[in-house]
Amino acid sequence: LAGPTFSDASKWAKTIYGARDTALGTADAPKGKTYLSNLIAQASGQIPGGNIFYANAALKYLLFYRLQEMVNPGYLRRYEHSTLQNQGQKFWLSPSWNPYQAIGLTN
């Protein structure tokens, strides 16, 4: 009856404990990139209306792919390569395509 409540709470708790361990410098602490990547992935699933297919695609291309690339350079190329290797599929619109570059806002 609770749906994904418990699994989402578990993911957020893991993220919070990872932040705590990173701040305290414990041996169990995840790497900084791992912690930030997990935080971005968890936050992307919590956006209201984010399960609507066109809103999900827009959020990914405008925000989340850019954030993942900033946290972990080369992430999008590796993601595209692994999708091609594992599933044999190419993207119609590559995740590494940057809409901000396309309109001239960045170099």
C-alpha positions as CSV (number, residue, x, y, z in Angstrom):
1,L,0.0,0.0,0.0
2,A,2.9,2.4,0.6
3,G,4.3,1.9,-2.9
4,P,7.9,3.0,-3.3
5,T,7.9,4.9,0.0
6,F,10.2,2.5,1.8
7,S,12.7,1.9,-1.0
8,D,12.9,5.7,-1.6
9,A,13.4,6.3,2.1
10,S,16.2,3.7,2.1
11,K,17.9,5.3,-0.9
12,W,17.7,8.8,0.8
13,A,19.1,7.3,4.1
14,K,22.0,5.7,2.2
15,T,22.7,9.1,0.5
16,I,22.5,11.0,3.9
17,Y,24.8,8.4,5.6
18,G,27.2,8.6,2.7
19,A,27.3,12.4,3.2
20,R,27.9,12.0,6.9
21,D,30.7,9.4,6.3
22,T,32.3,11.7,3.7
23,A,32.2,14.6,6.1
24,L,33.7,12.6,8.9
25,G,36.3,11.0,6.7
26,T,35.4,7.4,7.8
27,A,36.7,4.3,6.0
28,D,33.1,3.5,4.8
29,A,32.8,6.9,3.0
30,P,32.0,6.7,-0.7
31,K,34.2,8.7,-3.1
32,G,33.1,12.3,-3.7
33,K,32.0,11.6,-7.3
34,T,30.0,8.5,-6.2
35,Y,28.2,10.4,-3.5
36,L,27.3,13.3,-5.9
37,S,26.3,11.0,-8.7
38,N,24.0,9.1,-6.3
39,L,22.5,12.4,-5.0
40,I,21.8,13.5,-8.6
41,A,20.2,10.2,-9.5
42,Q,18.1,10.2,-6.4
43,A,17.0,13.8,-6.9
44,S,16.1,13.1,-10.5
45,G,13.5,10.6,-9.5
46,Q,11.8,12.9,-7.0
47,I,10.8,15.8,-9.3
48,P,7.0,16.3,-9.4
49,G,5.7,15.5,-12.8
50,G,9.0,13.9,-13.8
51,N,7.4,10.7,-14.8
52,I,5.7,12.4,-17.8
53,F,7.7,11.2,-20.7
54,Y,8.3,14.6,-22.3
55,A,9.1,16.3,-19.0
56,N,11.5,13.5,-18.1
57,A,13.4,13.9,-21.4
58,A,13.5,17.6,-21.0
59,L,14.8,17.4,-17.5
60,K,17.5,14.8,-18.4
61,Y,18.8,16.8,-21.4
62,L,18.6,20.3,-19.8
63,L,19.7,19.5,-16.3
64,F,20.6,16.0,-15.1
65,Y,22.9,15.0,-18.0
66,R,24.8,18.3,-17.5
67,L,25.1,17.8,-13.8
68,Q,26.3,14.2,-14.2
69,E,28.9,15.4,-16.7
70,M,30.1,18.1,-14.4
71,V,30.5,15.7,-11.5
72,N,32.0,12.9,-13.5
73,P,33.7,14.1,-16.8
74,G,33.3,11.6,-19.6
75,Y,30.2,10.0,-18.0
76,L,27.9,10.6,-21.0
77,R,30.3,9.1,-23.5
78,R,30.8,6.0,-21.3
79,Y,27.0,5.8,-20.9
80,E,26.4,5.9,-24.7
81,H,29.1,3.3,-25.2
82,S,27.8,0.9,-22.6
83,T,24.3,1.3,-24.0
84,L,25.6,0.4,-27.5
85,Q,27.6,-2.5,-26.2
86,N,25.0,-4.0,-23.8
87,Q,21.8,-3.3,-25.7
88,G,23.0,-2.8,-29.3
89,Q,21.0,0.5,-29.4
90,K,22.1,3.9,-30.5
91,F,20.5,7.1,-29.2
92,W,18.3,9.1,-31.5
93,L,19.5,12.3,-29.7
94,S,22.8,11.7,-28.0
95,P,23.0,12.5,-24.3
96,S,26.3,14.2,-24.9
97,W,24.5,16.7,-27.2
98,N,24.5,19.9,-25.3
99,P,21.5,22.2,-25.9
100,Y,23.3,25.1,-24.3
101,Q,26.1,24.8,-26.9
102,A,23.6,24.5,-29.7
103,I,22.1,27.9,-28.9
104,G,25.5,29.5,-28.3
105,L,25.4,29.9,-24.5
106,T,28.7,28.0,-23.9
107,N,31.8,27.3,-25.8
